[in-house]
Amino acid sequence: MSFGQTEAIREVSLEVEKGTIFGLVGSDGAGKSTLLRMIATMIKPLSGTITVGGIDVTAQRGMVKPLIGYMPQRFGLYGDLTVEENMDFFLDIFGINGNERRQRKEKYLGFSNLLPFLDRLAGNLSGGMKQKLGLACVLVHEPEALILDEPTNGVDPVSRQEFWDILLQMRKSGMTIMVSTAYLDEGEMCDRIGIMHKSQLLTVATPGEIRSRFDSLEDAMIARIQEVDKELIHDTFKR
């Protein structure tokens, strides 16, 4: 995938097992957001194949979209609507009515600890509460796969942990989750992680496997990126 002369994604190959959390970590501009947007059917790949639940996201986009819940870095909440009104808006989009509507609203706002704030304007919520409301809205149609692009960026530590508590509950229910994050403590909570750097997926393994020879996941990630950068410099001078 390229933007002008810039190659955003190059030769990425991975498989995410159903009912697991897969984390993407890496430096800014590494290609994480572009990869997630392609999986979420927002960008059409120039080559290769992406499937969700065995369905091709390019050839059968309409069939894939109901299977996916996608939350970009700036999720589109309506600040002049209340918590409940935002939730109702997304329930309307997916045509969820009757008892099922009431049950899902209570379930996902309950997960998010937002039931006491139904009448509060979304624009007046804290950063962490906005992200939890965004997640609740993404979950209302109960997707099989959840795709989250740095959902806790800039959120305080307590709210980050509460957000991840929700994700861990969703994994227990069998949901497949793919999330990019700038926080390596969140990477530790994933079943497997992929390190991205300069448009490439360098390594895919469990957090324990990646840091097995290092003091921390951060040390392992830095060492892997520096190794690749040295190889690129060496190849450049060889030419």
VOPAGU-2260 file (C-alpha; in pm, 1 decimal, decimal comma):
REM VOPAGU-2260
SITE   aa  ch    i         X         Y         Z
SITE  MET   A    0       0,0       0,0       0,0
SITE  SER   A    1     146,8     336,8    -104,0
SITE  PHE   A    2      63,3     704,7     -60,0
SITE  GLY   A    3     239,2     889,8    -341,3
SITE  GLN   A    4     605,7     792,7    -318,5
SITE  THR   A    5     565,1     663,5      36,9
SITE  GLU   A    6     514,9     290,5      83,8
SITE  ALA   A    7     286,4     251,9     387,3
SITE  ILE   A    8     262,6    -127,8     398,9
SITE  ARG   A    9     509,9    -374,1     250,2
SITE  GLU   A   10     488,5    -755,1     238,1
SITE  VAL   A   11     283,1    -801,1     555,5
SITE  SER   A   12     161,4   -1153,5     626,7
SITE  LEU   A   13     -13,4   -1255,1     947,6
SITE  GLU   A   14    -297,0   -1462,7    1088,9
SITE  VAL   A   15    -500,4   -1376,0    1397,7
SITE  GLU   A   16    -651,2   -1671,5    1579,2
SITE  LYS   A   17   -1021,4   -1651,1    1665,4
SITE  GLY   A   18   -1093,2   -1551,0    2025,0
SITE  THR   A   19    -753,5   -1390,3    2088,1
SITE  ILE   A   20    -612,2   -1040,9    2126,2
SITE  PHE   A   21    -347,9    -945,3    1870,3
SITE  GLY   A   22    -149,8    -628,8    1936,5
SITE  LEU   A   23      37,4    -411,2    1688,0
SITE  VAL   A   24     322,8    -210,4    1837,2
SITE  GLY   A   25     580,3      10,5    1672,4
SITE  SER   A   26     699,3     362,0    1609,9
SITE  ASP   A   27     477,9     640,6    1472,3
SITE  GLY   A   28     441,4     611,5    1096,5
SITE  ALA   A   29     525,8     241,9    1097,9
SITE  GLY   A   30     206,6     152,8     910,7
SITE  LYS   A   31      -8,8      23,5    1197,1
SITE  SER   A   32    -309,8     246,2    1126,2
SITE  THR   A   33    -297,0     177,2     752,5
SITE  LEU   A   34    -292,6    -196,9     810,0
SITE  LEU   A   35    -589,2    -180,8    1047,2
SITE  ARG   A   36    -785,1      39,9     807,8
SITE  MET   A   37    -730,3    -209,4     527,1
SITE  ILE   A   38    -854,2    -496,5     744,0
SITE  ALA   A   39   -1156,4    -285,9     843,4
SITE  THR   A   40   -1242,9    -232,8     471,3
SITE  MET   A   41   -1167,1     142,5     491,8
SITE  ILE   A   42    -875,7     125,9     244,3
SITE  LYS   A   43    -848,8    -107,2     -52,4
SITE  PRO   A   44    -513,1    -289,1     -68,7
SITE  LEU   A   45    -321,2    -255,4    -396,4
SITE  SER   A   46    -220,9    -621,2    -385,7
SITE  GLY   A   47    -256,7    -929,8    -172,2
SITE  THR   A   48    -558,5   -1073,8       7,7
SITE  ILE   A   49    -723,3    -997,1     341,5
SITE  THR   A   50    -994,2   -1222,9     481,5
SITE  VAL   A   51   -1210,1   -1193,9     792,1
SITE  GLY   A   52   -1392,9   -1510,4     889,5
SITE  GLY   A   53   -1294,3   -1655,7     552,9
SITE  ILE   A   54   -1453,3   -1365,7     360,7
SITE  ASP   A   55   -1244,5   -1146,0     129,6
SITE  VAL   A   56   -1263,3    -785,9     254,8
SITE  THR   A   57   -1218,1    -642,5     -93,7
SITE  ALA   A   58   -1433,5    -870,5    -307,5
SITE  GLN   A   59   -1709,3    -913,9     -47,5
SITE  ARG   A   60   -1689,4    -589,8     148,5
SITE  GLY   A   61   -2063,6    -578,7     218,4
SITE  MET   A   62   -2054,5    -922,6     379,8
SITE  VAL   A   63   -1751,0    -839,5     592,9
SITE  LYS   A   64   -1864,4    -506,7     739,2
SITE  PRO   A   65   -2130,5    -657,1     974,2
SITE  LEU   A   66   -1862,3    -887,7    1117,9
SITE  ILE   A   67   -1633,6    -600,0    1214,1
SITE  GLY   A   68   -1637,1    -334,0    1481,1
SITE  TYR   A   69   -1383,7     -61,9    1396,3
SITE  MET   A   70   -1276,3     219,7    1626,6
SITE  PRO   A   71   -1031,6     467,3    1468,7
SITE  GLN   A   72    -802,9     697,5    1665,5
SITE  ARG   A   73   -1062,9     973,5    1651,4
SITE  PHE   A   74   -1394,2     799,4    1695,9
SITE  GLY   A   75   -1698,1     995,7    1577,1
SITE  LEU   A   76   -1898,1    1059,9    1892,3
SITE  TYR   A   77   -2143,9    1348,7    1886,3
SITE  GLY   A   78   -2042,3    1592,8    2158,1
SITE  ASP   A   79   -2378,5    1770,2    2164,3
SITE  LEU   A   80   -2565,4    1444,2    2228,3
SITE  THR   A   81   -2585,4    1269,0    2563,9
SITE  VAL   A   82   -2428,5     932,6    2639,5
SITE  GLU   A   83   -2764,9     762,6    2588,7
SITE  GLU   A   84   -2839,9     954,8    2269,0
SITE  ASN   A   85   -2505,5     853,2    2118,6
SITE  MET   A   86   -2579,5     493,0    2207,4
SITE  ASP   A   87   -2930,4     518,3    2058,8
SITE  PHE   A   88   -2785,8     659,9    1737,6
SITE  PHE   A   89   -2567,6     353,5    1683,4
SITE  LEU   A   90   -2847,6     116,6    1782,4
SITE  ASP   A   91   -3061,8     286,9    1516,2
SITE  ILE   A   92   -2788,1     245,8    1253,7
SITE  PHE   A   93   -2781,5    -128,9    1311,3
SITE  GLY   A   94   -3159,8    -160,7    1337,4
SITE  ILE   A   95   -3159,7    -301,3    1689,2
SITE  ASN   A   96   -3500,1    -259,0    1852,8
SITE  GLY   A   97   -3727,9    -390,8    2126,9
SITE  ASN   A   98   -3597,6    -596,5    2417,5
SITE  GLU   A   99   -3269,6    -663,1    2237,4
SITE  ARG   A  100   -3206,7    -288,0    2218,5
SITE  ARG   A  101   -3264,7    -240,0    2590,6
SITE  GLN   A  102   -3050,2    -541,9    2682,0
SITE  ARG   A  103   -2755,5    -436,4    2467,8
SITE  LYS   A  104   -2768,4     -78,5    2590,9
SITE  GLU   A  105   -2760,4    -196,1    2952,8
SITE  LYS   A  106   -2493,3    -455,6    2880,3
SITE  TYR   A  107   -2239,9    -237,1    2703,0
SITE  LEU   A  108   -2294,5      81,4    2901,1
SITE  GLY   A  109   -2276,5    -137,5    3211,7
SITE  PHE   A  110   -1944,5    -287,0    3097,5
SITE  SER   A  111   -1820,1      65,2    3043,1
SITE  ASN   A  112   -1945,3     195,7    3381,7
SITE  LEU   A  113   -2142,6     464,1    3198,9
SITE  LEU   A  114   -2495,4     385,9    3318,9
SITE  PRO   A  115   -2478,8     662,4    3586,6
SITE  PHE   A  116   -2395,6     916,7    3313,1
SITE  LEU   A  117   -2674,2     858,4    3058,4
SITE  ASP   A  118   -2778,1    1225,7    3056,1
SITE  ARG   A  119   -2427,3    1373,0    3036,7
SITE  LEU   A  120   -2324,3    1530,7    2706,6
SITE  ALA   A  121   -2052,5    1328,7    2536,6
SITE  GLY   A  122   -1855,5    1650,9    2490,2
SITE  ASN   A  123   -1835,9    1687,7    2868,6
SITE  LEU   A  124   -1693,7    1341,9    2932,3
SITE  SER   A  125   -1332,0    1284,5    3030,6
SITE  GLY   A  126   -1097,7    1136,6    2769,5
SITE  GLY   A  127   -1122,2     790,3    2921,1
SITE  MET   A  128   -1501,6     800,4    2939,6
SITE  LYS   A  129   -1523,9     913,1    2576,5
SITE  GLN   A  130   -1314,3     616,1    2469,7
SITE  LYS   A  131   -1527,9     375,7    2671,6
SITE  LEU   A  132   -1843,8     523,9    2520,5
SITE  GLY   A  133   -1690,2     488,1    2175,1
SITE  LEU   A  134   -1615,5     123,1    2246,5
SITE  ALA   A  135   -1969,7      63,2    2373,8
SITE  CYS   A  136   -2109,3     212,8    2051,4
SITE  VAL   A  137   -1881,5      -7,7    1839,3
SITE  LEU   A  138   -1993,1    -317,7    2029,3
SITE  VAL   A  139   -2372,2    -271,5    2000,1
SITE  HIS   A  140   -2401,4    -488,2    1688,2
SITE  GLU   A  141   -2185,2    -755,5    1857,1
SITE  PRO   A  142   -1919,5    -797,7    1588,4
SITE  GLU   A  143   -1709,4   -1109,9    1560,3
SITE  ALA   A  144   -1389,9    -906,8    1518,4
SITE  LEU   A  145   -1300,5    -583,2    1694,7
SITE  ILE   A  146   -1038,6    -353,7    1538,1
SITE  LEU   A  147    -905,6     -71,6    1755,0
SITE  ASP   A  148    -648,7     189,4    1648,8
SITE  GLU   A  149    -458,6     317,5    1955,2
SITE  PRO   A  150    -783,3     347,1    2155,6
SITE  THR   A  151    -613,5     450,5    2481,2
SITE  ASN   A  152    -367,7     704,5    2342,9
SITE  GLY   A  153    -351,0     998,5    2585,4
SITE  VAL   A  154    -587,5     836,1    2836,4
SITE  ASP   A  155    -497,3     829,4    3206,9
SITE  PRO   A  156    -361,3     499,2    3353,2
SITE  VAL   A  157    -676,2     411,6    3551,4
SITE  SER   A  158    -902,7     460,5    3248,3
SITE  ARG   A  159    -659,8     263,0    3032,6
SITE  GLN   A  160    -684,5     -31,8    3271,5
SITE  GLU   A  161   -1064,7      -6,7    3280,6
SITE  PHE   A  162   -1069,3      -5,2    2899,0
SITE  TRP   A  163    -853,6    -316,7    2888,6
SITE  ASP   A  164   -1069,2    -487,9    3149,9
SITE  ILE   A  165   -1354,4    -455,1    2897,2
SITE  LEU   A  166   -1138,2    -598,8    2617,3
SITE  LEU   A  167   -1036,9    -894,5    2830,7
SITE  GLN   A  168   -1403,3    -963,5    2906,5
SITE  MET   A  169   -1485,7    -951,5    2536,3
SITE  ARG   A  170   -1204,7   -1196,6    2461,8
SITE  LYS   A  171   -1351,5   -1436,4    2718,3
SITE  SER   A  172   -1679,9   -1420,0    2527,6
SITE  GLY   A  173   -1497,1   -1538,8    2212,3
SITE  MET   A  174   -1446,7   -1208,4    2034,1
SITE  THR   A  175   -1134,9   -1164,8    1820,6
SITE  ILE   A  176    -956,5    -835,2    1888,4
SITE  MET   A  177    -685,4    -657,4    1693,3
SITE  VAL   A  178    -545,9    -345,0    1856,3
SITE  SER   A  179    -258,8    -106,6    1793,5
SITE  THR   A  180    -102,9      54,7    2095,7
SITE  ALA   A  181     177,5     288,5    2195,4
SITE  TYR   A  182     190,0     133,6    2544,6
SITE  LEU   A  183     399,8    -179,3    2585,5
SITE  ASP   A  184     227,8    -271,7    2913,0
SITE  GLU   A  185     -81,6    -316,3    2694,1
SITE  GLY   A  186     125,1    -528,4    2457,7
SITE  GLU   A  187     192,1    -759,6    2751,6
SITE  MET   A  188    -183,9    -822,4    2781,7
SITE  CYS   A  189    -211,4    -946,1    2422,7
SITE  ASP   A  190    -194,1   -1313,5    2328,7
SITE  ARG   A  191      39,5   -1230,4    2040,6
SITE  ILE   A  192     196,1    -909,0    1918,3
SITE  GLY   A  193     348,1    -787,4    1594,3
SITE  ILE   A  194     628,9    -533,3    1584,6
SITE  MET   A  195     595,1    -292,5    1290,6
SITE  HIS   A  196     866,8     -62,2    1162,9
SITE  LYS   A  197     903,8     128,9     836,0
SITE  SER   A  198     599,3     -33,1     673,9
SITE  GLN   A  199     705,5    -387,7     758,8
SITE  LEU   A  200     593,1    -645,0    1011,8
SITE  LEU   A  201     922,6    -749,8    1168,7
SITE  THR   A  202     819,7   -1008,9    1424,8
SITE  VAL   A  203     503,7   -1190,6    1533,7
SITE  ALA   A  204     510,9   -1389,7    1857,2
SITE  THR   A  205     383,3   -1395,5    2214,3
SITE  PRO   A  206     509,0   -1115,1    2440,4
SITE  GLY   A  207     704,0   -1373,2    2639,8
SITE  GLU   A  208     876,5   -1509,6    2330,9
SITE  ILE   A  209     975,4   -1163,7    2208,6
SITE  ARG   A  210    1129,6   -1051,7    2538,8
SITE  SER   A  211    1275,1   -1391,8    2633,6
SITE  ARG   A  212    1637,1   -1272,7    2593,3
SITE  PHE   A  213    1578,7    -921,1    2727,0
SITE  ASP   A  214    1488,1    -748,3    3051,3
SITE  SER   A  215    1164,6    -608,6    2909,4
SITE  LEU   A  216     941,0    -600,2    2603,0
SITE  GLU   A  217    1060,7    -244,1    2539,1
SITE  ASP   A  218    1426,0    -353,6    2527,7
SITE  ALA   A  219    1337,9    -637,3    2290,4
SITE  MET   A  220    1142,6    -409,0    2058,0
SITE  ILE   A  221    1418,0    -144,7    2045,4
SITE  ALA   A  222    1680,7    -410,9    1974,8
SITE  ARG   A  223    1476,0    -558,6    1689,5
SITE  ILE   A  224    1417,8    -217,6    1529,9
SITE  GLN   A  225    1785,9    -121,8    1562,3
SITE  GLU   A  226    1882,5    -452,8    1403,3
SITE  VAL   A  227    1662,5    -381,5    1100,7
SITE  ASP   A  228    1790,3     -24,1    1069,3
SITE  LYS   A  229    2151,7    -147,7    1067,9
SITE  GLU   A  230    2066,1    -396,5     794,2
SITE  LEU   A  231    1908,8    -117,8     585,7
SITE  ILE   A  232    2216,8     103,7     629,2
SITE  HIS   A  233    2444,8    -188,5     535,8
SITE  ASP   A  234    2241,1    -266,7     224,0
SITE  THR   A  235    2247,5     100,7     120,3
SITE  PHE   A  236    2625,0     124,1     136,7
SITE  LYS   A  237    2665,2    -207,2     -48,4
SITE  ARG   A  238    2485,5     -53,7    -345,2
